[in-house]
């Protein structure tokens, strides 16, 4: 039987395979491209393509695809076979460097936000050599960027690579100030923890709201939910354990460093966490992970739900984005060391992150804005919609000492013995803590951005993080380069930065109402509760200027993404509304009407023989009232959807849908959920929350 080290990465054209199959000079050239952004020539690309094809075919691949990440939020692929005709009527397996480097796709049906005209439908896929190719099924997947005919980015990969290069460029300037001439590359790294729900496929197929929208649009809360906290990190059910075992093997074959798995807070909810790696690879890996979660679940007779809030009244799902910065020599630039108050280089990078998050808190909120995440943020299960930074006691004390020009005095917090029991070993206390209510928490040598939605690509938040920190490092480098007294100027810079941006640091309870008031009324932090509140600020002049200055987005690219995401919000809510209207007409109203008629018939029969029937009379009256209420609310929702159709301005439309359509959806749901509570189980047309959440035995 194969061991994990033997099959780990067996379906990846990684460094081990390249070193074995490429000529030394080709391998060296390719490594320079991957490690130092050196240009790759066509002859090298031809050699890589031949080796990649030979390896893929030896593993059963018959096709290849340029795998890319358009602005739909999911991945896209078009498969081509390796076959090429010969003069004698046969075929050979062929793959050239030209085919590896560039592909063409019809971009007309992908969202562009006005970046391309209809007659410029062609899009180009460009090989990303920094992310390894892999085999899935019978196809070689080649990670690529996707651009319009004009050269502007139509995807998430190209801006992500730009943001990584911007961060690298400015971080190197800072390192040179400290005399570090050996580092050639600085990379951001990410580990994205993934939460998800597993439910039985049989109950899923009976819920058209789950099928069409990924979440339940109706559902009364069951008698038991997550109140007892007995699901969280509890024993894993055998059926789920088999799924996790199967999933791990599939992920490990593709070189994805799946490390931790456990039950999450809500019934049927689980989490998977990888070891973090280079940001663009981590982004690719998370997209593959989300796809495999769904396909592996199907093998086990289950369905994986990645929606941020599939069930009202129980915890939703997020994706914790663990972000850090490291050099090519393995030095983590956000690691404080044993004496953070003496680690001036760490403090400068920390100051850059603090300033960047404060200056661009709106962009961080925008980076996670979508219809699904609006249900989750600020709902006492996820961070609030207000961005703040948690640093922990020790780092906060260091910053306060610098801010106040006072000596730093460390408290003795280094070790503890749990419960005072001698039998238990001592261990080092993590002085950064882990504040679960903080949107952006420092956790030792990285920041954990906890606001990301479970179904989202991690590209958006990391594009923003890389960009805003790169821009801040640029400002710092401009100020410090060439000064006469570097140490003095650095001290002033740190002191002023911590003083000016301390409002963003909050180590307390982010769920408290008092924090919401303090954050907005006293500190002046941004609060955007919904996607239509947040997204228009993407077009604020300071944000466009920042993206332009670091070379991540042009103004047109920023505007296109704002329009695409607002349009996606509108379409998502309207699809949900139309699903509700259809389910009410075809399932809920007939069910409640049948139950009401049966009660009325039973009441009449009992009256004829003189049997008391006050209970049935009251219940019949209640159902009749609810029947009318559901019918009226359904009509009002339909009217709200119709009213939104005539709006052409996407910002105006998103506001109308939020305040009109979404409001009416909630009213309709209230009436239907109330009817579920009073309708006999035999009449209710689809599985209830109790049926779904406890469906996996």
C-alpha positions in Angstrom: 0.0 0.0 0.0 1.3 3.4 -1.0 2.3 5.7 1.9 1.3 9.4 1.9 4.8 10.7 1.0 4.9 8.3 -1.9 1.7 9.5 -3.6 1.7 13.1 -2.3 1.8 15.4 -5.4 1.8 12.4 -7.8 -0.6 14.3 -10.1 1.4 17.6 -10.1 4.1 18.7 -12.5 6.1 20.0 -9.6 9.8 20.8 -8.9 10.6 17.1 -8.4 9.3 16.2 -11.8 10.8 19.2 -13.6 14.2 18.5 -12.1 14.0 14.9 -13.3 12.6 15.5 -16.8 14.1 18.9 -17.9 17.6 19.4 -19.2 19.7 21.3 -16.5 19.8 24.6 -18.5 16.0 24.5 -19.1 15.3 23.7 -15.5 17.6 26.6 -14.4 15.9 29.0 -16.8 12.4 28.0 -15.6 13.4 28.3 -11.9 14.7 31.9 -12.6 11.2 32.6 -14.0 9.5 31.1 -11.0 11.8 32.5 -8.3 12.9 35.9 -9.8 10.3 36.8 -12.4 12.9 36.3 -15.2 11.6 36.3 -18.8 11.0 32.8 -20.3 12.0 32.3 -23.9 10.2 30.2 -26.5 12.9 27.5 -26.7 12.6 26.9 -23.0 8.8 26.9 -23.3 9.0 24.2 -26.0 11.2 22.0 -23.9 8.9 22.4 -20.9 5.8 21.7 -23.0 7.3 18.5 -24.4 8.2 17.2 -20.9 4.8 18.3 -19.5 3.0 16.4 -22.3 5.2 13.3 -21.9 4.6 13.2 -18.2 0.8 13.9 -18.5 0.4 11.2 -21.2 2.3 8.7 -19.1 -0.4 9.3 -16.4 -3.3 8.7 -18.7 -4.0 12.3 -19.8 -5.5 12.7 -23.3 -6.4 16.4 -23.1 -5.0 19.7 -21.8 -6.8 22.8 -20.7 -5.8 26.4 -19.8 -7.5 26.6 -16.4 -8.4 30.2 -15.5 -10.4 32.2 -13.0 -12.8 34.6 -14.7 -14.8 37.2 -12.8 -17.6 34.7 -12.1 -15.9 33.7 -8.9 -15.4 30.1 -10.1 -12.9 28.5 -12.5 -13.3 27.9 -16.2 -11.7 25.4 -18.6 -11.9 24.4 -22.3 -10.4 21.0 -23.1 -8.3 20.3 -26.2 -6.8 16.9 -27.0 -3.1 16.3 -27.5 -3.8 14.5 -30.9 -2.3 15.9 -34.1 -2.9 14.3 -37.5 -0.2 12.6 -39.5 0.0 12.2 -43.3 -0.9 8.5 -43.2 -4.2 9.1 -41.5 -3.0 8.5 -37.9 -2.3 10.8 -35.0 0.5 11.7 -32.7 0.4 13.2 -29.3 1.7 16.7 -29.7 1.9 19.8 -27.5 4.1 22.9 -28.3 5.5 25.7 -26.3 3.2 28.1 -28.1 0.1 26.1 -26.9 1.6 26.1 -23.4 2.2 29.8 -23.2 -1.0 31.1 -24.8 -4.5 30.0 -25.5 -7.6 31.7 -26.8 -11.1 31.6 -25.4 -14.3 33.2 -26.5 -14.7 35.8 -23.8 -18.1 37.1 -24.9 -20.1 35.2 -22.2 -17.8 36.0 -19.3 -18.5 39.2 -17.2 -16.3 42.1 -18.3 -17.9 45.2 -16.8 -17.4 47.0 -20.1 -13.7 46.1 -20.5 -14.4 44.6 -23.9 -16.7 45.4 -26.7 -19.0 42.7 -28.2 -16.9 42.6 -31.4 -13.8 42.0 -29.3 -15.0 38.7 -27.9 -11.6 37.0 -28.0 -9.8 36.5 -24.7 -6.3 35.2 -24.1 -5.2 32.7 -21.5 -1.5 33.1 -20.5 0.5 30.4 -18.7 1.3 31.1 -15.1 4.6 29.2 -14.6 4.7 30.0 -10.9 1.7 27.7 -10.2 2.3 24.0 -11.0 0.3 22.2 -13.7 -1.7 19.2 -12.5 -3.8 16.2 -13.8 -7.4 15.7 -13.0 -9.3 12.9 -14.7 -7.8 12.6 -18.1 -6.8 16.2 -18.5 -3.7 18.2 -17.9 -4.7 21.5 -16.1 -2.4 24.5 -16.8 -3.0 27.4 -14.5 -3.3 30.6 -16.5 -4.2 34.3 -16.4 -7.0 35.6 -18.6 -6.9 38.9 -20.4 -9.1 40.8 -22.8 -8.1 41.6 -26.4 -7.0 45.0 -25.1 -4.6 43.4 -22.5 -6.7 44.3 -19.5 -7.4 41.7 -16.9 -10.6 39.7 -17.2 -9.8 37.5 -14.2 -8.6 37.3 -10.7 -5.2 35.6 -11.3 -3.6 38.5 -13.3 -4.3 41.2 -10.7 -3.2 38.8 -7.9 0.1 38.3 -9.6 0.4 42.0 -10.1 -0.3 42.6 -6.4 2.3 40.0 -5.4 4.9 41.7 -7.6 4.0 45.1 -6.2 4.5 43.8 -2.7 7.8 42.2 -3.6 9.1 45.4 -5.2 8.3 47.6 -2.2 9.3 45.1 0.4 12.7 44.7 -1.2 13.2 48.5 -0.9 12.6 48.2 2.8 14.9 45.3 3.3 17.7 47.1 1.5 17.4 49.9 4.1 18.3 47.4 6.7 21.3 46.3 4.7 19.8 43.0 3.4 21.2 42.7 -0.1 20.9 38.9 -0.3 17.1 38.6 -0.6 15.9 38.4 -4.2 12.2 37.9 -3.7 9.5 38.6 -1.1 6.3 36.7 -1.3 3.0 36.8 0.5 1.8 33.5 1.8 -1.7 32.3 2.5 -3.5 29.5 4.3 -7.2 29.5 3.7 -9.3 27.5 6.3 -12.5 26.3 4.6 -15.8 25.8 6.3 -18.7 23.8 4.7 -21.8 21.8 5.4 -22.5 18.2 4.5 -26.1 17.0 4.0 -27.6 13.9 2.6 -28.2 14.1 -1.1 -31.7 12.6 -0.8 -33.0 15.6 1.3 -31.1 18.1 -0.9 -32.9 16.9 -4.0 -36.2 17.6 -2.4 -35.3 21.3 -1.7 -35.5 23.4 -4.8 -34.1 26.4 -2.9 -30.9 24.5 -2.1 -30.6 23.3 -5.7 -31.1 26.8 -7.3 -29.5 29.1 -4.7 -27.3 27.0 -2.4 -29.3 28.1 0.7 -32.6 27.5 2.3 -35.1 30.3 1.6 -37.6 28.8 4.0 -37.3 26.9 7.2 -38.5 27.1 10.8 -35.8 26.5 13.4 -35.8 22.9 14.7 -36.2 22.1 18.4 -32.4 21.4 18.5 -29.7 23.3 16.8 -26.2 24.1 18.1 -27.3 25.2 21.6 -25.4 22.4 23.4 -22.2 23.0 21.5 -21.8 19.2 21.3 -21.1 19.1 17.5 -18.1 21.5 17.7 -14.9 19.4 17.5 -17.0 16.4 18.6 -16.4 12.9 17.3 -16.7 12.7 13.6 -19.4 10.4 12.2 -18.2 7.4 10.3 -19.8 8.5 7.0 -18.2 11.9 7.3 -14.9 10.4 8.3 -14.9 8.3 5.2 -15.6 11.4 3.1 -12.7 13.2 4.8 -10.4 10.3 4.2 -11.3 10.2 0.5 -11.0 14.0 0.2 -7.6 14.1 1.8 -6.3 11.5 -0.6 -7.6 13.5 -3.6 -6.1 16.7 -2.3 -2.8 15.2 -1.4 -2.5 13.7 -4.9 -2.7 17.3 -6.2 -0.1 18.5 -3.8 -2.6 20.4 -1.6 -1.4 20.6 2.0 -4.6 19.6 3.7 -3.7 19.4 7.4 -6.6 19.8 9.8 -10.2 18.7 9.7 -12.9 18.8 12.4 -16.6 19.4 13.1 -17.6 23.0 13.3 -20.1 24.8 15.5 -23.4 24.1 13.6 -24.9 20.6 13.1 -23.6 19.2 9.8 -20.9 21.8 9.6 -17.2 21.0 9.2 -13.8 22.7 8.5 -10.6 21.9 6.6 -7.4 23.8 7.0 -4.2 23.6 4.9 -0.6 24.5 5.6 -0.1 28.0 4.1 1.9 28.5 0.9 2.6 31.1 -1.8 -0.5 33.3 -2.3 -1.3 32.5 -6.0 -0.7 28.8 -5.4 -2.9 28.9 -2.3 -5.6 30.6 -4.3 -5.5 27.9 -7.0 -5.5 25.2 -4.3 -8.5 26.7 -2.6 -10.5 26.7 -5.9 -9.6 23.0 -6.4 -10.5 22.3 -2.8 -14.0 23.8 -3.2 -14.5 21.8 -6.3 -13.3 18.5 -4.7 -15.5 19.1 -1.6 -18.5 18.9 -3.9 -17.4 16.0 -6.1 -16.1 13.8 -3.3 -19.3 14.5 -1.3 -21.4 13.2 -4.3 -19.4 9.9 -4.2 -20.6 9.4 -0.6 -24.2 10.2 -1.2 -23.9 13.7 0.2 -24.0 17.3 -1.0 -21.4 19.9 0.2 -22.9 23.4 0.7 -20.4 26.2 0.5 -23.0 29.1 0.8 -22.1 31.5 3.6 -25.5 31.1 5.3 -27.4 28.0 4.1 -29.5 27.8 7.2 -31.1 30.6 9.2 -30.6 30.5 12.9 -27.4 28.4 12.9 -23.8 29.5 12.2 -22.9 30.3 8.7 -19.6 29.4 7.0 -16.5 31.5 6.4 -13.0 31.1 5.2 -10.2 32.3 7.4 -7.5 33.9 5.2 -4.1 33.5 7.1 -1.8 36.0 5.4 1.9 36.6 5.9 5.1 37.9 4.1 8.3 35.9 3.7 11.6 36.2 1.9 13.0 33.6 -0.5 15.4 32.7 2.3 12.6 31.6 4.5 12.4 34.6 6.9 8.9 35.5 7.9 8.8 39.3 8.0 5.8 39.3 10.4 7.5 37.2 13.0 8.3 39.3 16.0 10.9 37.0 17.4 11.5 36.5 21.1 11.8 40.3 21.8 9.5 42.1 19.5 10.3 45.5 21.0 13.9 45.0 19.7 13.0 43.7 16.3 12.8 47.0 14.4 12.4 45.5 11.0 9.3 43.5 12.2 7.9 46.7 13.8 8.2 48.6 10.5 6.4 45.9 8.5 3.8 45.7 11.3 3.4 49.5 11.1 2.9 49.2 7.4 0.1 46.6 7.8 -1.6 48.7 10.5 -1.5 51.9 8.5 -2.7 50.1 5.3 -5.6 48.4 7.0 -6.7 51.7 8.6 -6.3 53.8 5.4 -8.1 51.1 3.3 -10.5 49.5 5.8 -13.2 50.2 3.2 -11.4 48.1 0.5 -10.9 45.2 2.9 -14.7 45.2 3.6 -15.4 45.5 -0.1 -13.1 42.6 -0.8 -15.5 40.2 1.0 -18.8 41.9 0.0 -21.3 39.6 -1.6 -25.0 38.7 -1.2 -24.2 35.5 0.7 -21.8 37.1 3.1 -24.3 39.8 4.0 -26.2 37.2 6.0 -23.1 36.3 8.0 -21.0 39.3 8.9 -22.0 40.8 12.2 -24.4 38.0 13.1 -22.7 36.9 16.4 -21.0 34.0 14.5 -18.6 35.9 12.4 -16.6 39.2 12.6 -18.6 42.4 12.5 -18.9 44.3 9.2 -16.5 46.9 10.8 -12.8 46.3 10.1 -10.5 46.4 13.1 -7.1 44.8 14.0 -6.5 42.6 17.0 -2.8 42.5 18.1 -2.8 40.9 21.6 -1.4 42.3 24.8 2.3 42.0 24.2 2.4 43.6 20.8 0.0 46.3 21.8 2.2 47.1 24.8 5.2 47.5 22.5 3.3 49.8 20.2 2.1 51.9 23.2 5.6 52.3 24.4 6.8 53.5 21.0 3.8 55.8 20.7 4.4 57.4 24.1 8.2 57.4 23.9 8.5 55.4 27.0 10.6 52.3 27.8 8.9 48.9 27.2 8.3 46.8 30.3 7.4 43.2 29.5 5.2 41.3 31.9 5.9 37.6 32.6 3.5 35.9 30.3 5.8 33.3 28.8 4.7 30.0 30.3 1.7 28.5 32.1 0.7 25.2 33.7 -2.9 24.3 32.9 -5.2 24.2 35.9 -2.2 24.2 38.2 -1.8 20.4 37.8 1.7 19.1 38.0 0.9 16.1 35.8 0.3 18.4 32.8 3.3 19.8 31.1 4.1 23.5 31.0 3.8 25.3 27.6 4.5 28.7 26.2 1.5 31.0 26.3 0.6 32.6 23.0 0.7 36.3 23.9 -1.1 37.3 20.7 -4.2 35.3 21.8 -6.8 34.5 19.1 -9.7 36.9 19.3 -12.5 35.1 17.4 -14.6 38.2 17.1 -11.9 40.2 15.3 -12.0 40.6 11.5 -8.2 41.0 11.2 -6.2 39.3 14.0 -2.5 38.9 14.5 -1.8 35.3 15.4 1.9 35.0 16.0 3.6 35.5 12.6 0.6 36.2 10.3 -2.7 38.0 10.2 -6.0 36.1 10.0 -8.6 37.9 7.9 -11.7 36.2 9.2 -14.4 38.0 7.2 -14.0 36.1 3.9 -17.0 34.2 2.8 -16.9 30.4 2.4 -17.8 30.3 -1.3 -15.5 33.2 -2.2 -12.2 33.0 -4.1 -9.5 34.2 -1.8 -8.0 36.2 -4.7 -10.0 39.4 -3.9 -9.0 39.8 -0.3 -5.4 39.0 -1.1 -5.2 41.4 -4.0 -6.4 44.1 -1.6 -4.0 43.1 1.2 -1.0 42.8 -1.1 -1.8 46.1 -2.8 -2.5 48.3 0.3 0.6 47.0 2.1 2.7 47.5 -1.0 1.5 51.1 -1.3 2.2 51.8 2.4 5.7 50.3 2.1 6.3 52.5 -0.9 5.4 55.6 1.2 7.7 54.3 4.0 10.6 53.6 1.6 10.2 57.1 -0.1 10.5 58.7 3.4 13.5 56.6 4.7 15.7 56.3 1.6 18.6 58.7 1.7 18.0 60.2 5.1 21.0 61.2 7.2 20.0 59.6 10.4 18.1 56.4 9.5 17.6 55.2 13.1 16.2 58.5 14.2 13.9 58.9 11.2 12.7 55.3 11.6 11.8 55.9 15.2 9.8 59.0 14.3 8.1 57.1 11.5 7.1 54.3 13.8 5.9 56.6 16.6 3.8 58.8 14.2 2.3 55.8 12.4 1.2 54.1 15.6 -0.2 57.4 17.0 -2.1 58.2 13.8 -3.6 54.7 13.2 -4.2 53.4 16.7 -8.0 53.8 16.2 -8.0 50.6 14.0 -6.5 48.5 16.9 -9.2 46.9 19.1 -8.5 43.9 21.4 -12.0 43.6 22.9 -15.3 42.0 22.1 -16.3 42.8 18.5 -19.8 41.5 19.1 -20.8 44.1 21.7 -23.2 46.9 20.8 -20.9 49.3 22.7 -18.1 48.5 20.2 -20.3 49.3 17.2 -21.1 52.7 18.8 -17.5 53.4 19.7 -16.1 52.3 16.3 -18.5 54.5 14.3 -19.2 57.4 16.6 -15.9 57.8 18.4 -13.2 56.3 16.2 -14.8 57.1 12.9 -14.4 53.6 11.4 -16.3 52.5 8.3 -19.5 50.5 8.7 -21.0 48.9 5.6 -23.6 46.3 6.6 -24.5 45.3 3.0 -22.9 44.8 -0.3 -24.7 47.8 -1.9 -23.4 49.9 1.0 -19.8 48.8 0.4 -19.1 48.3 -3.2 -19.7 51.9 -4.6 -16.7 53.0 -2.4 -14.5 50.9 -4.6 -14.7 53.9 -6.9 -13.5 56.4 -4.3 -10.7 58.5 -5.8 -8.2 57.3 -3.1 -8.8 53.7 -3.9 -8.5 54.1 -7.7 -5.3 56.1 -7.2 -3.8 53.5 -4.9 -4.5 50.6 -7.3 -3.1 52.6 -10.2 0.0 53.6 -8.2 1.0 50.0 -7.4 0.1 48.8 -10.9 -2.6 46.3 -9.9 -5.7 47.8 -11.5 -6.3 50.5 -14.1 -9.2 52.8 -13.4 -11.2 50.9 -16.1 -10.5 47.6 -14.3 -11.6 49.0 -11.0 -14.8 50.3 -12.4 -15.5 47.0 -14.3 -15.2 45.0 -11.1 -17.5 47.3 -9.1 -20.1 47.0 -11.9 -19.7 43.2 -12.2 -20.0 42.6 -8.4 -23.0 44.8 -8.0 -24.7 43.1 -11.0 -23.9 39.8 -9.4 -25.6 40.9 -6.1 -28.7 42.0 -8.0 -28.9 38.8 -10.0 -28.4 36.6 -6.9 -31.2 38.2 -4.9 -33.6 38.2 -7.9 -32.9 34.4 -8.5 -33.6 33.8 -4.8 -36.8 35.9 -5.0 -38.1 34.1 -8.1 -37.3 30.7 -6.4 -39.3 31.8 -3.4 -42.3 32.9 -5.6 -42.2 29.6 -7.4 -41.9 27.4 -4.3 -44.8 29.3 -2.6 -47.1 28.9 -5.6 -46.4 25.3 -6.4 -45.6 23.8 -3.0 -46.3 25.9 0.1 -49.7 27.4 -0.8 -51.1 24.1 -2.0 -49.8 22.3 1.1 -51.3 24.8 3.6 -54.5 25.0 1.7 -54.8 21.2 1.8 -54.2 21.1 5.5 -56.7 23.9 6.0 -59.4 22.2 4.0 -58.8 18.9 5.8 -59.2 20.7 9.1 -62.4 22.4 8.0 -63.8 19.0 6.8 -62.9 17.4 10.1 -64.5 20.3 12.1 -67.8 20.0 10.2 -68.0 16.3 10.7 -67.4 16.6 14.4 -70.0 19.4 14.7 -72.5 17.1 13.1 -72.1 14.5 15.8 -71.6 17.0 18.7 -67.9 16.4 19.4 -66.1 19.5 20.9 -63.7 20.9 18.3 -62.4 24.3 19.7 -58.7 23.3 19.0 -59.4 22.5 15.3 -61.5 25.7 14.9 -58.6 27.8 16.2 -56.0 25.9 14.1 -58.2 26.2 11.0 -58.6 29.9 11.5 -54.8 30.3 12.1 -54.0 28.4 8.8 -56.6 30.4 6.9 -55.1 33.6 8.1 -51.5 32.4 7.2 -52.7 31.2 3.8 -54.0 34.7 3.0 -50.8 36.3 4.4 -48.5 34.1 2.4 -50.5 34.8 -0.8 -50.4 38.5 -0.2 -46.7 38.6 0.6 -46.0 36.5 -2.5 -47.8 39.0 -4.6 -45.9 41.9 -3.1 -42.6 40.2 -3.7 -43.5 39.6 -7.3 -44.4 43.3 -7.6 -41.0 44.2 -6.1 -39.1 42.0 -8.6 -41.0 43.5 -11.5 -40.3 47.0 -10.3 -36.5 46.3 -10.3 -36.5 45.2 -13.9 -36.8 48.7 -15.3 -33.7 50.1 -13.5 -30.7 50.3 -15.7 -28.2 51.9 -13.3 -26.6 49.0 -11.4 -26.0 51.0 -8.2 -29.5 52.3 -8.1 -30.8 48.8 -8.9 -28.8 47.2 -6.1 -30.2 49.7 -3.5 -33.8 49.0 -4.8 -33.3 45.3 -4.6 -31.8 45.5 -1.1 -34.6 47.7 0.2 -37.5 46.4 -1.8 -37.0 42.8 -3.0 -34.9 41.5 -0.1 -37.2 43.2 2.4 -40.2 41.5 0.9 -38.4 38.2 0.8 -37.9 38.3 4.6 -41.6 39.2 5.1 -42.7 36.2 2.9 -40.3 33.9 4.7 -41.7 34.9 8.1 -45.3 34.0 7.0 -44.2 30.7 5.5 -42.0 29.7 8.5 -44.9 30.4 10.8 -47.1 28.2 8.6 -44.6 25.4 8.8 -44.9 25.4 12.6 -48.7 25.0 12.4 -49.0 22.6 9.5 -49.1 18.9 10.1 -45.8 17.2 9.0 -47.6 15.0 6.4 -48.7 18.1 4.5 -45.4 20.0 4.5 -44.0 19.7 1.0 -40.2 19.4 1.6 -37.7 18.4 4.3 -37.5 20.6 7.3 -34.4 22.0 9.0 -34.4 19.0 11.4 -34.5 16.6 8.5 -31.6 18.3 6.7 -29.2 19.2 9.5 -29.3 15.7 11.0 -29.6 13.8 7.8 -26.1 12.4 7.8 -26.2 9.6 10.3 
